[in-house]
Amino acid sequence: MGITQRIAGPPTGAGRGHRKPLHPADLRIEAWGPTREECIAEAVRGLVDSFAVVTGRPPYARAERRMTARSDEELLVAVIDEVIHRLDAYDEIPLSAVVRPVPDGGVVIFLVLARAAGAVIVGAVPKAASRRGLRCAPDPAGRWTCAVTVDV
């Protein structure tokens, strides 16, 4: 895993993004976006970027999954764990992720997937999302931020 520069907070003016701050033994992903759904989708991008290069890979399949949880933090964990499950069970890596809200407070995730077999692996493969240091909430400026630790 590469070394990522520590930044005090999301870059000023950045509409959405993600980073992987240094974290001993596990992977830590921090993401931000203008909405809860864009923030969660950015966390998925951060997860994929942490272990694989998928640029230029051909799409293999599409998946849609509706998810609910008791809190925004648990929803983040559910989405991250779904991505890890698809990697483990079906050998699939998301090329893109779109997350949309549903009326009951849950989300629908739309994934465009590639076969993991041809991807360039650049980091430790994720095993599961942890509830340590979990965050998914708007910051004082109203921008959504989330953070999740992933066991590798």
Protein Blocks (a to p, Z undefined) as FASTA:
>chain_A
ZZddddfbacehiabdcdddddehiacdddddfbfklmmmmmmmmmmmmmpcfehiacfb
dcddddddfbfklmmmmmmmmmmmmmmmnopacfbdcddddfkopacdddddddfklpcc
fbdcdfbdcfehiacdddfkopacddddddZZ
